[in-house]
């Protein structure tokens, strides 16, 4: 199909409209700029050659050769090094802080215990009222990292400890210590109850009722690259190199704390070694580096050590979910009820498990109740699909227990309760291909031919099990996001946009979109991002929104630049611009033989530079923009040791148009591996009596290694979602982690013939489940 040339539009005053953007399961209403025009949607019948093709990462060679410079690699002339002193008690206050011995060490330059205006976890940074173990209370700056840590060891601190509470039960007890305001340590507005229909009537109408309690752990982000910043002042202007998912958010934080105009703060992030939701704002390391740099007049680097990273860089909060499902004998759900407790730590936001219960399956009677509790532990933060990962475990385990009690295949039960609409808001989905995910996933996995026997040994202690789980998640993205595309005098092109590449391949994806829209060769397009001074603004890279938010702005800017180029070519070739098309860096007359390369055109324009601009328009009203998927797992469980080995996972996902299948499949693999860690290993352990984390390192906090990774068959179904945006793309970074742990847990329950109700599935928990049999899941008939 021939590419259409967008019609020119007479200049009109800019208008601003309200639109709803879903981020991390939360909805935000924003007033945004309405673009003057929008490109024609890339529907599935449009012939695309670069978008949708497999291309290697644009920065792959740099990373493989070690040339990619991460924040920790930044070196500035005369740079000093800072380190943070952290509290060793769970609650109380710093009675004495003696820094003279630290300052007496040769090479130690300064110690700070206050940064005016800066906060962390909702309290003043370096607050000497201690709210949790690991809280920053001071920082040291020295000539080398070693000297900075020597300075920390030389500081003498005397604490006066008070009572603490590090479990929801302790925090909600009648005589509990006050952790943080609220109503008996509950977050304001908690419990949060959302209900539709009449659950009591739904339970009364049920033929079978399944009840269970499910527990999920505190999980730590554990990115290979810790939080870090390098700060340098140039007069009254501040430059910060930061490992962040939001360069403009960090710029805003620094401008506020140091009382600077935004134009006086520059934030740069070129490469990043993982964030997973923990790096959305400025943190203690950022403020410490900037404050030391201001006081000492030299660049300062502050990078968390691994203990600091594991102690205080955010986490996925634990949950306790009490779930009740009611159903008819044919599997039709009559009621869904969940009552959940979520210990946030000392702060956080309402990132609970309830939403997936409201969305995943068709049911008229649903009630969710979430009690958010403050405890003396580090604050939660966004962590790859926050809330949905936890909620999927309770919901999908309950669905499998219901299927077992009814004698219905787990896939058939889910299809029986397939939701055609967004039930929470009673609106249609922009697109939904979950049925195809079930069908194609089951076929490729061999769900109908599964067998339990691991080998021919009749007395083998190993048992095979099979399980599956489903997911729904946002990913429609939204404004604000801006981009510009410039065509240089030699015909090469550059895309400028102020987003971040977290390692997901944003440079590659945006180059593909721009090259397709320009009609250029991919090798001729370079993407410039990660710099607040040089690129137009976008939002944070979170909530699976980056491609769906920034991609349309990049495409619009590229088409704007292409249209200007065609106008220039039309003058040179003495034809109307509508008679021209651009392909592979050449402008041709559609019905003729004449052509000019981009280089020739720009050369003839005598040094001119064409600059196209684009912005992300508002989201469509009245529809839900979501992603869907199903994952199937086969496991082997040793009934004598409780050790679980995941053998294979098949993942079928619906995420709109896939710009680069190679990179998208990599995202699926990464999410699955991270979900496997959540299922089997990852768990922060707190000593209840001391309130201190016992495993703040990567030796005792287990994450998957290559020996744990199963065979993964991950693929996409469906096509572009042109209702969501004109590129048809939706986000897919978070969806693959959501169903992984429940699919594995369902497979383990299938293997051992007993329910599992707590993550991670460590050997001792599996052995306990085997010993308990089927006693901890209640199944009744009213």
VEXKEMAR-913194 format. One line per 8 residues: for each residue x, z negated, y negated of C-alpha. Coordinates in steps of 0.2 Angstrom, whole numbers, plus 5000, padded with zeros to 4 digits. Example, Ala and Ser with C-alpha at 12.3 -4.5 7.8 and 13.67 -1.06 7.14 Angstrom:
2
5062 4961 5022; 5068 4964 5005;
***
This chain:
782
5000 5000 5000; 5007 5005 4983; 5012 4991 4972; 5000 4989 4957; 5007 4988 4939; 4999 4973 4930; 4989 4978 4915; 4996 4973 4898;
4986 4960 4889; 4984 4959 4870; 4992 4943 4864; 4980 4929 4863; 4982 4911 4857; 4987 4899 4871; 4973 4889 4879; 4975 4873 4889;
4963 4868 4903; 4961 4854 4915; 4966 4856 4933; 4968 4845 4949; 4985 4844 4958; 4987 4835 4974; 5004 4826 4976; 5009 4815 4991;
4990 4813 4996; 4986 4808 4978; 4976 4818 4966; 4981 4820 4947; 4971 4828 4934; 4982 4837 4921; 4980 4847 4905; 4990 4863 4908;
4993 4880 4899; 4982 4894 4905; 4993 4909 4908; 4988 4925 4897; 4988 4935 4913; 4991 4933 4932; 4998 4946 4944; 4987 4954 4957;
4987 4942 4973; 4998 4947 4987; 4985 4948 5000; 4989 4951 5019; 4986 4970 5017; 5000 4972 5003; 5016 4979 5010; 5030 4967 5006;
5048 4971 5012; 5058 4956 5006; 5045 4942 5006; 5042 4937 5023; 5058 4943 5030; 5072 4933 5038; 5087 4931 5026; 5101 4919 5027;
5103 4905 5014; 5109 4911 4997; 5121 4896 4997; 5125 4895 5015; 5142 4901 5014; 5146 4889 5000; 5140 4874 5011; 5149 4880 5027;
5165 4882 5017; 5164 4865 5009; 5163 4873 4991; 5146 4866 4987; 5148 4852 4975; 5136 4837 4978; 5134 4823 4965; 5147 4812 4975;
5160 4827 4973; 5159 4827 4954; 5175 4822 4946; 5177 4821 4927; 5193 4817 4917; 5196 4799 4916; 5182 4795 4927; 5178 4776 4932;
5168 4770 4946; 5154 4757 4947; 5147 4747 4961; 5131 4736 4962; 5130 4717 4967; 5115 4713 4977; 5105 4697 4980; 5108 4688 4997;
5092 4678 4997; 5074 4684 4998; 5066 4674 4984; 5073 4662 4970; 5084 4664 4956; 5102 4666 4951; 5107 4649 4944; 5125 4653 4940;
5135 4670 4939; 5153 4669 4936; 5162 4685 4932; 5179 4679 4925; 5188 4681 4941; 5181 4699 4943; 5187 4703 4925; 5204 4696 4929;
5208 4709 4942; 5219 4723 4935; 5209 4739 4934; 5192 4731 4933; 5185 4736 4916; 5168 4728 4914; 5154 4719 4922; 5135 4720 4916;
5120 4710 4921; 5107 4718 4910; 5102 4736 4904; 5089 4734 4890; 5073 4743 4894; 5078 4748 4912; 5066 4742 4926; 5068 4743 4945;
5053 4739 4956; 5042 4734 4941; 5054 4721 4935; 5069 4721 4923; 5084 4729 4931; 5097 4715 4936; 5083 4703 4935; 5090 4686 4939;
5073 4680 4946; 5076 4686 4964; 5062 4695 4972; 5070 4702 4988; 5086 4702 4997; 5096 4717 4991; 5090 4717 4974; 5103 4722 4961;
5109 4707 4950; 5125 4714 4942; 5137 4729 4942; 5156 4731 4941; 5165 4745 4934; 5183 4749 4938; 5197 4762 4939; 5193 4765 4958;
5179 4762 4970; 5190 4750 4979; 5193 4740 4964; 5175 4740 4959; 5171 4733 4976; 5185 4720 4975; 5177 4715 4958; 5160 4712 4967;
5168 4701 4980; 5176 4691 4966; 5160 4687 4957; 5154 4670 4961; 5135 4668 4962; 5125 4652 4965; 5107 4655 4970; 5092 4643 4970;
5081 4649 4984; 5062 4647 4985; 5049 4650 4998; 5047 4668 5003; 5035 4679 5013; 5040 4695 5022; 5025 4698 5033; 5007 4702 5027;
5001 4686 5037; 5013 4675 5027; 5009 4683 5011; 4990 4682 5013; 4991 4664 5019; 4982 4651 5009; 4998 4642 5004; 5008 4658 5002;
5021 4658 4989; 5017 4670 4974; 5026 4686 4977; 5020 4696 4963; 5004 4692 4954; 4988 4701 4961; 4974 4692 4970; 4983 4681 4983;
4998 4694 4984; 4986 4708 4986; 4988 4723 4975; 4974 4724 4961; 4959 4734 4968; 4964 4729 4986; 4956 4731 4998; 4952 4748 4994;
4936 4754 5003; 4930 4772 5005; 4914 4775 5014; 4902 4789 5018; 4887 4789 5029; 4882 4773 5038; 4895 4767 5051; 4884 4754 5058;
4871 4766 5062; 4884 4778 5069; 4891 4765 5080; 4874 4760 5086; 4871 4778 5091; 4887 4780 5101; 4888 4781 5120; 4906 4775 5120;
4916 4764 5107; 4935 4763 5107; 4944 4750 5098; 4962 4747 5096; 4976 4740 5085; 4990 4751 5080; 5006 4745 5072; 5019 4756 5063;
5036 4750 5057; 5046 4751 5040; 5056 4766 5041; 5071 4770 5029; 5075 4787 5022; 5093 4787 5028; 5098 4803 5019; 5116 4808 5023;
5119 4808 5004; 5116 4791 4996; 5109 4789 4979; 5122 4793 4966; 5125 4798 4948; 5139 4802 4936; 5136 4799 4918; 5146 4805 4903;
5143 4803 4884; 5147 4816 4871; 5144 4807 4855; 5125 4802 4856; 5122 4815 4870; 5121 4810 4888; 5125 4821 4903; 5121 4815 4920;
5124 4823 4937; 5112 4815 4949; 5106 4817 4967; 5088 4819 4963; 5071 4827 4967; 5066 4828 4949; 5079 4832 4935; 5066 4832 4922;
5059 4815 4928; 5077 4807 4927; 5079 4815 4910; 5063 4806 4904; 5068 4790 4911; 5085 4790 4903; 5079 4796 4886; 5066 4781 4886;
5079 4768 4892; 5093 4773 4880; 5081 4778 4866; 5086 4796 4865; 5077 4812 4861; 5075 4822 4876; 5085 4835 4868; 5100 4823 4869;
5099 4820 4888; 5105 4833 4901; 5103 4831 4920; 5111 4842 4932; 5108 4843 4951; 5116 4858 4961; 5116 4852 4979; 5108 4838 4988;
5111 4830 5005; 5093 4824 5008; 5080 4814 4998; 5064 4814 5008; 5054 4806 4994; 5066 4792 4989; 5075 4801 4974; 5061 4805 4962;
5066 4795 4947; 5082 4787 4939; 5087 4771 4948; 5099 4756 4946; 5114 4767 4950; 5109 4780 4936; 5107 4766 4923; 5122 4757 4928;
5133 4773 4927; 5125 4778 4910; 5127 4760 4902; 5145 4758 4908; 5149 4775 4901; 5142 4771 4884; 5151 4754 4883; 5168 4761 4889;
5168 4778 4882; 5172 4786 4899; 5163 4795 4912; 5157 4783 4926; 5152 4787 4944; 5140 4775 4953; 5136 4780 4971; 5127 4768 4983;
5137 4762 4998; 5127 4764 5014; 5122 4745 5015; 5115 4747 4997; 5106 4763 5002; 5098 4755 5017; 5093 4739 5008; 5086 4746 4992;
5082 4764 4990; 5064 4764 4996; 5055 4765 5012; 5040 4770 5022; 5030 4754 5023; 5024 4746 5039; 5005 4747 5044; 4993 4737 5055;
4978 4748 5058; 4962 4742 5067; 4953 4757 5073; 4936 4760 5080; 4929 4776 5085; 4911 4779 5091; 4906 4795 5101; 4892 4803 5111;
4895 4807 5129; 4899 4825 5124; 4913 4819 5113; 4904 4821 5096; 4910 4808 5084; 4897 4796 5077; 4908 4784 5068; 4926 4782 5062;
4932 4765 5055; 4949 4759 5051; 4954 4742 5043; 4973 4743 5038; 4985 4731 5031; 5000 4739 5022; 5014 4728 5016; 5021 4737 5001;
5037 4726 4998; 5039 4720 4980; 5031 4735 4973; 5025 4753 4976; 5009 4763 4975; 4994 4765 4986; 5001 4776 4999; 4990 4770 5014;
4985 4778 5030; 4966 4780 5027; 4966 4798 5020; 4969 4807 5036; 4954 4797 5044; 4943 4804 5030; 4949 4822 5032; 4955 4826 5050;
4939 4827 5060; 4921 4830 5057; 4911 4814 5056; 4896 4809 5045; 4900 4791 5046; 4917 4785 5040; 4923 4769 5032; 4941 4765 5028;
4948 4749 5021; 4966 4747 5015; 4973 4730 5010; 4990 4732 5000; 5000 4717 5001; 5016 4712 4991; 5030 4704 5001; 5048 4699 4997;
5056 4715 5002; 5062 4730 4994; 5048 4742 4986; 5041 4756 4996; 5042 4774 4989; 5037 4791 4994; 5043 4796 5011; 5039 4813 5018;
5020 4814 5020; 5017 4796 5015; 5002 4788 5022; 4997 4803 5034; 5012 4799 5045; 5006 4781 5048; 4988 4786 5049; 4990 4800 5061;
4998 4788 5074; 4982 4776 5074; 4970 4791 5073; 4977 4802 5086; 4981 4788 5098; 4963 4783 5096; 4957 4801 5099; 4967 4802 5115;
4960 4785 5121; 4942 4792 5118; 4946 4808 5127; 4952 4798 5142; 4937 4787 5142; 4925 4802 5141; 4935 4812 5154; 4937 4826 5141;
4953 4836 5138; 4961 4830 5122; 4961 4848 5114; 4943 4850 5119; 4938 4834 5110; 4947 4839 5094; 4939 4856 5094; 4922 4847 5097;
4925 4838 5081; 4933 4852 5071; 4930 4850 5052; 4925 4867 5044; 4925 4858 5026; 4934 4845 5017; 4922 4831 5020; 4928 4819 5008;
4923 4830 4993; 4911 4841 5002; 4920 4858 4998; 4927 4872 5008; 4945 4875 5012; 4954 4889 5004; 4959 4894 5021; 4960 4885 5038;
4968 4892 5054; 4969 4876 5065; 4958 4884 5079; 4972 4897 5081; 4985 4883 5080; 4977 4874 5095; 4975 4891 5105; 4992 4898 5102;
5001 4881 5103; 4992 4877 5120; 4996 4894 5127; 5014 4894 5122; 5016 4876 5128; 5007 4879 5145; 4994 4865 5142; 4983 4871 5155;
4997 4872 5168; 5005 4855 5165; 5011 4844 5179; 5016 4826 5180; 5029 4827 5194; 5047 4827 5186; 5056 4831 5203; 5053 4832 5221;
5058 4814 5224; 5043 4804 5230; 5050 4787 5224; 5058 4793 5208; 5055 4780 5194; 5053 4794 5181; 5036 4800 5176; 5031 4815 5165;
5018 4815 5152; 5010 4827 5140; 5002 4824 5123; 4997 4832 5107; 4992 4828 5089; 4985 4837 5074; 4988 4836 5056; 4981 4840 5039;
4991 4839 5023; 4990 4846 5005; 5003 4858 4999; 4994 4869 4986; 5005 4864 4972; 5000 4867 4955; 5006 4867 4937; 5016 4864 4926;
5030 4875 4932; 5039 4888 4921; 5052 4902 4925; 5061 4916 4917; 5069 4932 4924; 5082 4941 4915; 5088 4958 4919; 5106 4960 4913;
5115 4975 4905; 5122 4980 4922; 5105 4979 4931; 5108 4963 4940; 5094 4949 4938; 5094 4931 4936; 5080 4919 4939; 5080 4903 4929;
5069 4888 4933; 5071 4870 4932; 5067 4865 4949; 5079 4857 4963; 5085 4864 4979; 5085 4849 4991; 5092 4859 5005; 5076 4867 5009;
5082 4884 5003; 5073 4886 4986; 5087 4897 4979; 5084 4909 4993; 5065 4909 4993; 5064 4911 4974; 5077 4925 4975; 5066 4934 4988;
5050 4932 4977; 5059 4939 4962; 5067 4953 4971; 5050 4958 4978; 5041 4957 4962; 5055 4966 4952; 5057 4980 4965; 5075 4975 4966;
5088 4972 4980; 5089 4954 4985; 5108 4955 4984; 5106 4959 4965; 5096 4943 4961; 5103 4926 4958; 5094 4910 4955; 5099 4897 4942;
5091 4880 4944; 5095 4861 4943; 5099 4859 4925; 5087 4853 4912; 5097 4861 4897; 5098 4878 4904; 5081 4881 4913; 5063 4880 4909;
5054 4864 4915; 5045 4861 4932; 5040 4846 4941; 5047 4835 4954; 5051 4843 4972; 5039 4832 4982; 5023 4833 4991; 5027 4850 4998;
5023 4858 4982; 5039 4867 4976; 5036 4884 4983; 5018 4884 4979; 5021 4878 4962; 5036 4887 4956; 5035 4903 4966; 5020 4910 4956;
5029 4906 4940; 5044 4916 4947; 5034 4930 4953; 5025 4931 4936; 5041 4931 4926; 5048 4944 4938; 5033 4956 4936; 5034 4953 4917;
5052 4959 4917; 5048 4973 4928; 5035 4979 4917; 5046 4979 4902; 5059 4988 4912; 5046 5002 4917; 5042 5004 4898; 5060 5007 4894;
5062 5019 4909; 5046 5028 4903; 5054 5031 4886; 5070 5038 4895; 5061 5049 4907; 5047 5054 4895; 5033 5049 4907; 5019 5036 4906;
5024 5019 4913; 5009 5019 4925; 5017 5034 4934; 5033 5024 4938; 5037 5012 4952; 5052 5001 4956; 5059 4999 4973; 5077 4993 4979;
5084 4993 4962; 5078 5011 4957; 5064 5016 4946; 5055 5032 4953; 5041 5044 4947; 5028 5041 4960; 5024 5060 4962; 5041 5067 4958;
5059 5067 4962; 5066 5059 4946; 5073 5042 4947; 5085 5030 4938; 5093 5014 4944; 5091 4998 4936; 5109 4999 4930; 5106 5016 4923;
5091 5011 4913; 5099 4995 4906; 5115 5005 4902; 5105 5018 4892; 5096 5003 4883; 5114 4999 4876; 5116 4981 4880; 5099 4975 4879;
5093 4961 4890; 5076 4961 4897; 5068 4943 4898; 5052 4940 4908; 5043 4924 4907; 5030 4916 4919; 5021 4900 4922; 5010 4892 4935;
4992 4893 4932; 4978 4880 4936; 4972 4878 4954; 4955 4885 4959; 4940 4874 4957; 4929 4869 4971; 4940 4872 4986; 4953 4861 4995;
4970 4868 4998; 4977 4861 5013; 4989 4865 5028; 4986 4861 5046; 4995 4860 5062; 4996 4854 5080; 5011 4848 5090; 5012 4846 5109;
5025 4836 5118; 5032 4833 5135; 5041 4817 5139; 5050 4809 5153; 5048 4790 5155; 5059 4779 5166; 5047 4766 5173; 5061 4754 5177;
5070 4754 5161; 5057 4760 5148; 5068 4773 5141; 5059 4788 5134; 5066 4806 5134; 5057 4819 5124; 5059 4836 5134; 5051 4848 5123;
5039 4850 5108; 5028 4865 5103; 5023 4866 5085; 5010 4878 5078; 5007 4877 5059; 4996 4885 5046; 5005 4885 5030; 5000 4901 5021;
5012 4915 5018; 5029 4911 5025; 5042 4918 5012; 5057 4916 5024; 5053 4912 5042; 5071 4907 5046; 5070 4894 5033; 5052 4889 5036;
5056 4886 5055; 5071 4876 5050; 5059 4865 5040; 5048 4863 5055; 5063 4858 5066; 5069 4845 5053; 5052 4837 5051; 5050 4836 5070;
5067 4828 5073; 5064 4816 5059; 5047 4812 5067; 5055 4809 5084; 5066 4796 5076; 5051 4788 5069; 5043 4788 5086; 5058 4782 5096;
5071 4773 5086; 5069 4770 5068; 5064 4752 5062; 5070 4741 5048; 5071 4723 5056; 5069 4708 5044; 5073 4690 5049; 5057 4681 5045;
5065 4664 5042; 5079 4671 5030; 5070 4686 5023; 5085 4697 5026; 5086 4714 5033; 5097 4713 5049; 5101 4732 5051; 5106 4739 5034;
5118 4752 5041; 5118 4768 5052; 5125 4759 5067; 5110 4747 5070; 5097 4758 5061; 5096 4771 5074; 5092 4789 5069; 5091 4804 5081;
5107 4813 5086; 5109 4830 5094; 5108 4822 5111; 5091 4816 5107; 5084 4833 5101; 5072 4841 5113; 5069 4860 5115; 5058 4865 5100;
5046 4880 5099; 5040 4880 5081; 5030 4894 5074; 5017 4899 5061; 4999 4906 5062; 4987 4913 5050; 4993 4923 5034; 4994 4921 5015;
4981 4911 5006; 4978 4921 4991; 4965 4908 4985; 4978 4895 4983; 4989 4905 4972; 4994 4924 4970; 5009 4922 4981; 4999 4916 4995;
5011 4902 4999; 5008 4884 5003; 5020 4869 5006; 5026 4865 5023; 5040 4853 5021; 5030 4838 5026; 5017 4844 5039; 5029 4844 5054;
5033 4826 5053; 5014 4820 5053; 5009 4824 5071; 5026 4822 5079; 5026 4803 5083; 5008 4803 5089; 5010 4818 5100; 5025 4809 5108;
5016 4792 5109; 5001 4801 5118; 5013 4809 5130; 5021 4792 5134; 5004 4784 5137; 4999 4799 5148; 5016 4796 5158; 5014 4778 5161;
4995 4777 5163; 4993 4764 5150; 4990 4764 5131; 5005 4762 5118; 5000 4754 5102; 5016 4751 5092; 5030 4761 5085; 5045 4764 5088;
5043 4766 5107; 5059 4756 5111; 5062 4752 5130; 5055 4734 5128; 5039 4740 5120; 5037 4753 5134; 5040 4741 5148; 5028 4729 5139;
5014 4742 5139; 5017 4746 5157; 5015 4727 5161; 5000 4726 5150; 4991 4740 5158; 4975 4745 5149; 4971 4728 5142; 4975 4730 5124;
4963 4745 5120; 4944 4740 5121; 4931 4752 5127; 4913 4747 5126; 4896 4754 5127; 4883 4746 5115;
***
